[in-house]
């Protein structure tokens, strides 16, 4: 039989797409319409899986243009279509979703999906294709064990993104199976070996550096006893787990916006390197368990502080990041809660001066973060529009944000005022009687205001110029000038703590 007369049939979830559309629908419902999700779950309990996914597909919208496609499968379909072969999309996903994907790609002659009366999965799909094209009348592209009946009914089988042992099981019964592994050039393979794995990138361990704030109360209280060190390190590890879980939840809820972003589209969940729903569920369970673990290992008020951090982080992911100025207040609070949690872990009181300085410093960083986003957006508009007006940029131009590009001046002024407040707080604290309890020469602490002023001033200038990355905290941790300022502050701290200077 001439190969051009054999239709090429392709599955959708995990094959043409590097994701599962049902998982995508559930996450979109969690992010935008919890009531619809609850109704769908009721249908799942009372009537089964098919009404559940059909109801979600009818009430939750997915943008096919933003879904992660398997480039190898798309190329194979395009080659088949160009050679005159008939191409068919057959999927257990809803018919409406399948038609949307087909309309986006313009690669399919016929589309078959699940309807309220037919779940087009496994044996049902094999029977449909056999009735339409005859036994061994199609070539089929699938990905999992569920597709085995279809593989058996097909003339040739292609396996894309195979689950563990899928290809092995198929090859035991069918020698015609072909693994659609995307071929890589030697340079690509070398770059892939150097790049972190998707799991590591999803956990974002580089962001754990922010949790070093846990150790701030330890240093300020000059408490270096073994018990305090162990408690602080335990608190640090718990907050690292909570932070990673929070990033996973945020990334899973932000999938459409991340996929539309030129840089964030490469994140593991947005690109389809990791399946989002299992990780979302695991991260949610982790955040539920961490306060209970904290109760067993650390003081109760640390667990309460951790619970506040987790709840506030979730509120930020779901809603607060979309609200004007409330987003920067929440970001500031998340940083300050780390400092408070560090004090709770070692049962050390925090002075009002530490709280004031922390609030002003982290408010500066949160404002600079938003200023950086607006400045980079303004720059991209100028490059594209060649000087066209950007003052009426809608809030949707920034992923789920409430700011416009003309807000840059206000944000810059507020960031400068907050930075100056941080500097003034440091100077005033050095002249307080409370400082004499911890420092032999407390006035030296006033000199830390100089490197702090330099670091914040430089950060603000770079943000206004568009030379700053999206996260100013990570920039500070990698920037040589900022690290030199931190070393200066550390040297002054040691000098004030352990070296009495008579004339100061």
Secondary structure in CASP SS format (residue, H / E / C, confidence):
PFRMAT SS
TARGET T0000
AUTHOR 0000-0000-0000
METHOD secondary structure of the structure
MODEL  1
X C 1.00
X C 1.00
X H 1.00
X H 1.00
X H 1.00
X C 1.00
X E 1.00
X E 1.00
X E 1.00
X E 1.00
X C 1.00
X H 1.00
X H 1.00
X H 1.00
X H 1.00
X H 1.00
X E 1.00
X C 1.00
X C 1.00
X C 1.00
X H 1.00
X H 1.00
X H 1.00
X H 1.00
X H 1.00
X H 1.00
X H 1.00
X H 1.00
X H 1.00
X H 1.00
X H 1.00
X H 1.00
X C 1.00
X H 1.00
X H 1.00
X H 1.00
X H 1.00
X H 1.00
X H 1.00
X H 1.00
X H 1.00
X H 1.00
X H 1.00
X H 1.00
X H 1.00
X H 1.00
X H 1.00
X C 1.00
X H 1.00
X H 1.00
X H 1.00
X H 1.00
X H 1.00
X H 1.00
X H 1.00
X H 1.00
X H 1.00
X H 1.00
X H 1.00
X C 1.00
X C 1.00
X C 1.00
X C 1.00
X H 1.00
X H 1.00
X H 1.00
X C 1.00
X C 1.00
X E 1.00
X C 1.00
X H 1.00
X H 1.00
X H 1.00
X H 1.00
X H 1.00
X H 1.00
X H 1.00
X H 1.00
X H 1.00
X H 1.00
X H 1.00
X H 1.00
X C 1.00
X C 1.00
X C 1.00
X C 1.00
X E 1.00
X E 1.00
X E 1.00
X E 1.00
X E 1.00
X E 1.00
X E 1.00
X E 1.00
X H 1.00
X H 1.00
X H 1.00
X H 1.00
X H 1.00
X H 1.00
X H 1.00
X H 1.00
X H 1.00
X H 1.00
X H 1.00
X C 1.00
X C 1.00
X C 1.00
X C 1.00
X E 1.00
X E 1.00
X E 1.00
X E 1.00
X E 1.00
X E 1.00
X C 1.00
X C 1.00
X E 1.00
X C 1.00
X C 1.00
X C 1.00
X C 1.00
X H 1.00
X H 1.00
X H 1.00
X H 1.00
X H 1.00
X H 1.00
X H 1.00
X H 1.00
X H 1.00
X H 1.00
X H 1.00
X C 1.00
X C 1.00
X C 1.00
X C 1.00
X E 1.00
X E 1.00
X E 1.00
X E 1.00
X E 1.00
X C 1.00
X C 1.00
X H 1.00
X H 1.00
X H 1.00
X H 1.00
X H 1.00
X H 1.00
X H 1.00
X H 1.00
X H 1.00
X C 1.00
X C 1.00
X E 1.00
X E 1.00
X E 1.00
X E 1.00
X C 1.00
X C 1.00
X C 1.00
X C 1.00
X C 1.00
X C 1.00
X H 1.00
X H 1.00
X H 1.00
X H 1.00
X H 1.00
X H 1.00
X H 1.00
X H 1.00
X C 1.00
X C 1.00
X C 1.00
X E 1.00
X E 1.00
X E 1.00
X C 1.00
X C 1.00
X C 1.00
X C 1.00
X C 1.00
X C 1.00
X H 1.00
X H 1.00
X H 1.00
X H 1.00
X H 1.00
X H 1.00
X H 1.00
X H 1.00
X H 1.00
X C 1.00
X C 1.00
X C 1.00
X H 1.00
X H 1.00
X H 1.00
X H 1.00
X H 1.00
X H 1.00
X C 1.00
X H 1.00
X H 1.00
X H 1.00
X H 1.00
X H 1.00
X H 1.00
X H 1.00
X H 1.00
X H 1.00
X H 1.00
X H 1.00
X H 1.00
X H 1.00
X H 1.00
X H 1.00
X H 1.00
X C 1.00
X C 1.00
X C 1.00
X C 1.00
X C 1.00
X H 1.00
X H 1.00
X H 1.00
X H 1.00
X H 1.00
X H 1.00
X H 1.00
X H 1.00
X H 1.00
X H 1.00
X H 1.00
X H 1.00
X H 1.00
X H 1.00
X H 1.00
X H 1.00
X H 1.00
X H 1.00
X H 1.00
X H 1.00
X H 1.00
X H 1.00
X H 1.00
X H 1.00
X H 1.00
X H 1.00
X H 1.00
X H 1.00
X C 1.00
X H 1.00
X H 1.00
X H 1.00
X H 1.00
X H 1.00
X C 1.00
X C 1.00
X C 1.00
X C 1.00
X H 1.00
X H 1.00
X H 1.00
X C 1.00
X H 1.00
X H 1.00
X H 1.00
X H 1.00
X C 1.00
X C 1.00
X C 1.00
X C 1.00
X H 1.00
X H 1.00
X H 1.00
X H 1.00
X H 1.00
X H 1.00
X H 1.00
X H 1.00
X H 1.00
X H 1.00
X H 1.00
X H 1.00
X H 1.00
X H 1.00
X H 1.00
X H 1.00
X H 1.00
X H 1.00
X H 1.00
X H 1.00
X H 1.00
X H 1.00
X C 1.00
X C 1.00
X H 1.00
X H 1.00
X H 1.00
X H 1.00
X H 1.00
X H 1.00
X H 1.00
X H 1.00
X H 1.00
X H 1.00
X H 1.00
X H 1.00
X H 1.00
X H 1.00
X H 1.00
X H 1.00
X H 1.00
X H 1.00
X H 1.00
X C 1.00
X H 1.00
X H 1.00
X H 1.00
X C 1.00
X C 1.00
X C 1.00
X H 1.00
X H 1.00
X H 1.00
X H 1.00
X H 1.00
X H 1.00
X H 1.00
X H 1.00
X H 1.00
X H 1.00
X H 1.00
X H 1.00
X H 1.00
X H 1.00
X H 1.00
X H 1.00
X H 1.00
X H 1.00
X H 1.00
X H 1.00
X C 1.00
X C 1.00
X C 1.00
X C 1.00
X C 1.00
X C 1.00
X H 1.00
X H 1.00
X H 1.00
X H 1.00
X H 1.00
X H 1.00
X H 1.00
X H 1.00
X H 1.00
X H 1.00
X H 1.00
X H 1.00
X H 1.00
X H 1.00
X H 1.00
X H 1.00
X H 1.00
X H 1.00
X H 1.00
X H 1.00
X H 1.00
X H 1.00
X H 1.00
X H 1.00
X H 1.00
X H 1.00
X H 1.00
X H 1.00
X H 1.00
X H 1.00
X H 1.00
X H 1.00
X H 1.00
X H 1.00
X C 1.00
X C 1.00
X C 1.00
X C 1.00
X C 1.00
X C 1.00
X C 1.00
X C 1.00
X C 1.00
X H 1.00
X H 1.00
X H 1.00
X C 1.00
X C 1.00
X C 1.00
X C 1.00
X C 1.00
X C 1.00
X C 1.00
X H 1.00
X H 1.00
X H 1.00
X H 1.00
X H 1.00
X H 1.00
X H 1.00
X H 1.00
X H 1.00
X H 1.00
X H 1.00
X H 1.00
X H 1.00
X H 1.00
X H 1.00
X H 1.00
X H 1.00
X H 1.00
X H 1.00
X H 1.00
X H 1.00
X H 1.00
X H 1.00
X H 1.00
X H 1.00
X H 1.00
X C 1.00
X C 1.00
X H 1.00
X H 1.00
X H 1.00
X H 1.00
X H 1.00
X C 1.00
X C 1.00
X C 1.00
X C 1.00
X H 1.00
X H 1.00
X H 1.00
X H 1.00
X H 1.00
X H 1.00
X H 1.00
X H 1.00
X H 1.00
X H 1.00
X H 1.00
X H 1.00
X H 1.00
X H 1.00
X H 1.00
X H 1.00
X H 1.00
X H 1.00
X H 1.00
X H 1.00
X H 1.00
X H 1.00
X H 1.00
X H 1.00
X C 1.00
X C 1.00
X C 1.00
X C 1.00
X C 1.00
X C 1.00
X H 1.00
X H 1.00
X H 1.00
X H 1.00
X H 1.00
X H 1.00
X H 1.00
X C 1.00
X H 1.00
X H 1.00
X H 1.00
X H 1.00
X H 1.00
X H 1.00
X H 1.00
X H 1.00
X H 1.00
X H 1.00
X H 1.00
X H 1.00
X H 1.00
X H 1.00
X H 1.00
X H 1.00
X H 1.00
X H 1.00
X H 1.00
X C 1.00
X C 1.00
X C 1.00
X C 1.00
X C 1.00
X C 1.00
END
